[in-house]
Amino acid sequence: MNSRIRWIKDLLWLIFLFGMMAAFFRLWFGLGATTNLSDAFPWGLWKVLNMVGGVALSTSGFAVGFLVYVLKLERYRPLMKPAILIAFLGYGSSCLALLFDIGLPHRFWHPLFMWNETSFLFEVFWCVVLYFTVTLIEISPTFLNRLGMVNSARFLHRIAGGVVILGISLSCLHHSSLGSLFLVTPQRLHPLWYSPLLPIFFIMSAVGAGLMVVVLAKVICARWYDPESVYGTLPAESSASICSLDGLTGSRAPQNSRAKDIPMLVGIASIACWVLGCYLLIKLADLLVSGDWKVLLLGRWESYLYGIELVISVVIPVILVANRRTRCSPTWLGIAAFSAALGLALNRVDVGIFGYFADAGAIYLPSLLEWALSLGVIAGAILVFMFCVEHLPFFERAFERQENVLGSAENAFSNVLRVPDLVLRGGLYRLTLITVFAIPLAWLALYPPYTQSHELHSFVKPSLGLDDLRNTLKIDGNRSGVFTGFPHSEHQNRLGGASSCKTCHHISLPGDKSTPCSRCHRDLTRDTLIFDHFLHMRTVAVREELSGWYPENHSCDVCHNPAEPKTSASAKSCLECHRDDMTIGNEAEVSLDLKYAPGFECAMHKTCSVCHASEAKRLNRPALSECSTCHPTLKPRSDSRRATWAKSALLSQDNPG
């Protein structure tokens, strides 16, 4: 292994370890403490870049499969294995990133049994899972042959055609559905990126850029492992043949040419550019027909970003591939492929994130932990790809060269003195050093209590009883010392006994009479989500006697209007079911929002201060409404104590000894 590849792997391992530490923190602390997501931007970096963008960049599997198995273009068969490998790793890493993006990762299996046939995400989930299974079947023969399971590999080879066609169908379905996801926000998504043709745009851009990713992978792997296949010197007649390719039919280089794979790569890149060119024309035509071209001329930052996206994703690749000189150069061909892939990723981020800035009136900046996890997943996929290229025949000549290198290393084991150098310094030693430095550094850089404000973790502690019967309570939500000594029994007796509980406990949990404040107001300053949607689904299913494997899925129409989107606005009032079992006190119905509870500090001040202010006027006791009435630690020191303190201070100055 040359030093360049070794240092690249070291960097990838460092990024991967940072990502794994970020993954641990995300699972331990949750989404709120580790991300900058909000109601305005519920889809962040992991879902848009890793899932939506990563899946799009992994379309090489079904795109190359269509060329080889459907159009019978056998000249592209050498790219079939690496294309399937890219698809397998792309879909696998996207599913892994999505696992961290959902609020309850341990329920990832629910869509397998809890069907919601009217949801685009349900269809996307099934298509992604099934296509990931298809790529696993397609890639298995390479592993099985390596393990000596020849019969199993032959069987999978025989059914490869049908499996590939099934994969093509699944990919077309879910790529169009990914575009359809954004059709439900016509008023929120910026008009430059919103279009009824989003499903078509998504699948066309994915096919074009996906083919370019295969070209990029081949060029990079050839530079690292097999330079002669792409970077070899071409005779003049071969160069002329390649430069005159029409892009669709392709041409074979002469047998004496060393760069035998260049015609194949130019052919794939030309097909990709034709697809991307059609994609650009349809997008521009859609702007003209819809009238949104006027928005493009407003000169806002969205207009420039939209133009940069089209230049990177389409214009640069098409120009480089159309030019005879640049398309003959592996370096320029790699730049064209990288530009197309980068442009596709930018498009998905524009549609999923940047396009919502104007409507939200805010900006979403991913946290450092989000970047670490996103890049860590990508780095892990690249490391697996490099391992497969080095140890399995995905690129035949590159694999043979690596086998020769590994074989010479194995022969050197006869010299016992070289074993530590070959094993430790070549791999385990370097990885151990990287891990030793990366884990503490990642902990310091990503640990949420260090990087987030204290308010995110100001969880409320229950009140303490100052006596056995809890007649007097010490209320100190964050244990900061600014407590309240609350005479609970005295207040209860003065306000009317047990029947007065609902005066302060304005609302209780179903079946309860006096729910403690900290059960709902669980954060000191921030609103808390107290509505358990899944619990309600199960309860309603039992009450309504719904049937099926998972009857909870059929409970939506009981609370939501089936003709409207299933949001809190379309749900019926909670009081229709909970008017009698939640002990609602002196609260106006219009002010009851049973989804969120305000912060503990706000709730307590609202309950106590208002009553104290009115009682201060009624009893003519102005001090009753002061903070020190409830918080004894905020009482000012008496004049006598101040005088004593001042006198002692003066005496200490006069007699320093």
Secondary structure, 3 states (H helix, E strand, C coil): CCHHHHHHHHHHHHHHHHHHHHHHHHHHHCHHHHCCCCCCCCCCHHHHHHHHHHHHHCCHHHHHHHHHHHCCCHHHHHHHHHHHHHHHHHHHHHHHHHHHHCCCHHHCCHHHHCCCCCCHHHHHHHHHHHHHHHHHHHHHHHHHHHCCCHHHHHHHHHCHHHHHHHHHHHHHHHHHHHHHHHHHCCCCCCCCCCCCCHHHHHHHHHHHHHHHHHHHHHHHHHHHHCHHHHHCCCCHHHHHHHHCCCCCCCCCCCCCCCCCCHHHHHHHHHHHHHHHHHHHHHHHHHHHHHCCHHHHCCCCHHHHHHHHHHHHHHHHHHHHHHCHHHHCCHHHHHHHHHHHHHHHHHHHHHHHCHHHHHHHCCCCCCCHHHHHHHHHHHHHHHHHHHHHHHHCCCCHHHHHHHHHHHHHHHHHHHCHHHHHHHHHHHHHHHHHHHHHHHHHHHHHHHCHHHHCCHHHHCECCCCEECCCCCCEEEECCCCCCCCEEEEHHHHHHHHCHHHHHHHHCCCCCCCCCCCCHHHHCCECCCCEECCCHHHHHHHHHHHHCCCCCCHHHHCHHHHECCCCCCCHHHECCCHHHHCCCCCCCCCCHHHCCCCEECCHHHHHHHHHHHHHHHHHHHHCCHHHHCHHHHCHHHCCCCHHHHHHHHHHHHHHHHCCC
